[in-house]
Amino acid sequence: MDTNNKEFQEALNDLFNAVVKVMRLAGAGCYSDAVKNKFVLTKLTEFIASLEQSSPCIANKEDNSNKCQEPLDNSTGSNVTLVGTRYATAPEEDEDGVFFRRTVEMKTEDDSRYYTINIYSDGTCTFEMKDDVKGQKLQTLVDNKDTLLNSKVVMYSGTPNSNSKIETISVGKAEKRGKSYIILSPLKIVFT
């Protein structure tokens, strides 16, 4: 099987995103307890990482080309695993950079958080828009886009409005610093 082709990489990415979304929407009750839920996500993340290490070429959705990256350094024999998820509202900027601060571990029904932060065992993080940003929450995002869609955190195309759908092009990258998460590269989304 050719795992370097664009179609395979897109399908793999879609599968990963779908599984993560189902797990988040179902909550811990999906497998009767949070430990099993975390175990499934960890195993899926390890599987994806192993494919990326053996196949450093990935499909680039932005320009429909294949993009090759350096394989992850696994010389220590350690596996990077998902260790937690946090939720954040707005990025904060200071002289040291742009951060997510005041994050929470659980989301609630009336949640005003816009970002999901996935934390990995090596201290790296990825972040994206939460799945529930629609309706009134999306309108609030549009009304406060200068703050909530800071260009150092989110690069977007399309015109955001209360009827838009948000499509993730690529997740943002961050790094854990104490209780905060510093943004290393922005999230890329499209409003459709």
C-alpha positions as CSV (number, residue, x, y, z in Angstrom):
1,M,0.0,0.0,0.0
2,D,1.3,3.4,-0.9
3,T,0.9,5.6,2.2
4,N,2.6,8.5,0.6
5,N,-0.2,9.3,-1.8
6,K,-2.4,12.4,-1.2
7,E,-5.7,10.5,-1.1
8,F,-4.4,8.1,1.6
9,Q,-3.1,11.0,3.7
10,E,-6.3,12.9,3.4
11,A,-8.4,9.9,4.3
12,L,-6.2,9.2,7.3
13,N,-6.5,12.8,8.5
14,D,-10.3,12.7,8.0
15,L,-10.5,9.5,10.0
16,F,-8.4,10.9,12.9
17,N,-10.5,14.1,13.0
18,A,-13.8,12.1,12.9
19,V,-12.7,9.8,15.7
20,V,-11.5,12.7,17.9
21,K,-14.8,14.5,17.2
22,V,-16.9,11.5,18.1
23,M,-15.0,11.0,21.3
24,R,-15.3,14.6,22.3
25,L,-19.0,14.8,21.5
26,A,-19.8,11.5,23.3
27,G,-17.8,12.4,26.4
28,A,-16.4,10.0,28.9
29,G,-19.7,8.0,28.9
30,C,-19.0,6.7,25.4
31,Y,-16.9,3.9,26.8
32,S,-18.3,4.0,30.3
33,D,-15.4,5.8,31.9
34,A,-12.7,8.5,31.0
35,V,-9.8,6.0,31.3
36,K,-11.1,3.9,28.4
37,N,-11.9,7.0,26.4
38,K,-8.3,8.4,26.9
39,F,-6.9,4.9,26.1
40,V,-8.6,4.8,22.7
41,L,-7.4,8.3,21.8
42,T,-3.9,7.5,22.9
43,K,-3.7,4.4,20.8
44,L,-5.1,6.2,17.8
45,T,-2.6,9.0,18.2
46,E,0.2,6.5,18.5
47,F,-1.0,4.8,15.3
48,I,-1.1,8.1,13.4
49,A,2.3,9.0,14.7
50,S,3.8,5.7,13.6
51,L,2.4,6.2,10.1
52,E,3.8,9.8,9.9
53,Q,7.2,8.5,11.0
54,S,7.3,5.8,8.3
55,S,5.8,8.2,5.7
56,P,7.0,11.8,6.1
57,C,5.1,13.0,3.1
58,I,1.7,14.4,3.9
59,A,-1.0,16.0,1.8
60,N,-1.3,19.7,1.9
61,K,-4.9,20.8,1.6
62,E,-4.1,24.4,0.9
63,D,-2.4,23.9,-2.5
64,N,-3.4,20.2,-3.2
65,S,0.2,19.1,-3.2
66,N,2.2,16.6,-1.2
67,K,4.5,18.2,1.3
68,C,7.5,16.3,2.9
69,Q,8.6,16.9,6.4
70,E,11.5,15.6,8.4
71,P,10.5,12.4,10.2
72,L,10.0,12.8,14.0
73,D,13.1,12.1,16.0
74,N,12.4,8.9,17.8
75,S,16.0,8.1,18.7
76,T,15.2,7.9,22.4
77,G,12.6,5.2,21.7
78,S,9.9,7.3,23.4
79,N,6.4,7.6,22.0
80,V,4.5,10.9,22.2
81,T,1.0,10.4,23.5
82,L,-2.0,12.5,24.1
83,V,-2.1,13.3,27.8
84,G,-4.9,15.8,28.1
85,T,-7.3,18.3,26.6
86,R,-8.0,21.8,27.8
87,Y,-10.4,24.5,26.6
88,A,-9.6,28.2,26.1
89,T,-11.6,31.4,25.3
90,A,-9.4,34.1,23.9
91,P,-5.6,34.3,23.4
92,E,-3.7,36.9,25.4
93,E,-0.7,38.7,24.1
94,D,2.2,40.1,26.1
95,E,5.9,40.9,25.4
96,D,6.8,37.2,25.5
97,G,4.3,36.2,22.8
98,V,0.7,35.0,22.5
99,F,-0.7,32.6,25.1
100,F,-3.8,30.7,26.0
101,R,-4.3,31.2,29.8
102,R,-7.1,30.5,32.2
103,T,-7.9,27.2,30.4
104,V,-10.4,24.7,31.8
105,E,-10.4,20.9,31.7
106,M,-14.1,20.3,31.1
107,K,-16.5,21.9,28.8
108,T,-20.1,22.7,29.9
109,E,-23.4,23.3,28.0
110,D,-23.2,27.1,28.4
111,D,-19.5,27.1,27.6
112,S,-18.0,30.3,26.2
113,R,-14.7,28.6,25.2
114,Y,-13.7,28.7,21.5
115,Y,-10.5,26.6,21.4
116,T,-9.7,23.0,22.1
117,I,-6.1,22.4,23.1
118,N,-4.7,18.8,22.9
119,I,-1.6,18.3,25.1
120,Y,1.0,15.6,24.4
121,S,3.5,13.9,26.6
122,D,6.5,15.8,25.2
123,G,5.0,19.2,26.2
124,T,3.8,20.0,22.6
125,C,0.2,20.9,21.9
126,T,-2.1,21.3,19.0
127,F,-5.2,23.5,19.0
128,E,-8.3,24.1,16.9
129,M,-11.7,25.7,17.1
130,K,-14.3,23.7,19.1
131,D,-17.0,21.8,17.3
132,D,-19.8,23.8,19.0
133,V,-18.9,27.2,17.5
134,K,-22.2,27.9,15.7
135,G,-25.4,30.0,16.0
136,Q,-25.1,32.6,18.8
137,K,-21.6,31.5,19.8
138,L,-20.5,32.0,16.2
139,Q,-22.1,35.5,16.1
140,T,-20.2,36.4,19.3
141,L,-17.0,35.2,17.7
142,V,-17.7,37.3,14.6
143,D,-18.5,40.4,16.8
144,N,-15.2,39.9,18.7
145,K,-13.0,38.7,15.9
146,D,-10.2,41.2,16.6
147,T,-9.7,39.5,19.9
148,L,-10.9,36.0,19.4
149,L,-9.3,35.6,15.9
150,N,-6.0,37.2,16.7
151,S,-3.9,36.8,13.5
152,K,-1.0,35.3,15.5
153,V,-3.4,32.5,16.6
154,V,-5.8,32.1,13.7
155,M,-5.3,32.6,10.0
156,Y,-8.6,32.5,8.2
157,S,-10.1,33.0,4.8
158,G,-13.7,33.6,3.8
159,T,-16.1,36.0,5.5
160,P,-17.1,35.1,9.0
161,N,-20.8,35.6,9.7
162,S,-23.4,33.9,12.0
163,N,-24.3,31.5,9.2
164,S,-20.7,30.4,8.4
165,K,-19.3,26.9,8.9
166,I,-15.8,26.6,10.1
167,E,-13.4,24.2,8.3
168,T,-10.0,23.5,9.7
169,I,-7.2,23.5,7.1
170,S,-4.4,22.8,9.7
171,V,-4.3,22.8,13.5
172,G,-2.3,25.3,15.3
173,K,0.8,24.4,17.3
174,A,1.6,25.4,20.9
175,E,3.9,24.5,23.7
176,K,3.1,24.2,27.4
177,R,4.8,26.9,29.6
178,G,3.8,26.4,33.2
179,K,0.0,26.7,33.3
180,S,-0.1,28.5,30.0
181,Y,0.2,27.5,26.3
182,I,2.4,29.7,24.0
183,I,1.4,29.8,20.4
184,L,4.1,28.6,18.0
185,S,2.2,28.5,14.8
186,P,-1.4,29.6,14.0
187,L,-4.5,27.6,13.3
188,K,-5.6,27.8,9.7
189,I,-9.4,27.8,9.0
190,V,-11.9,28.7,6.3
191,F,-15.3,30.3,6.9
192,T,-17.7,28.8,4.3
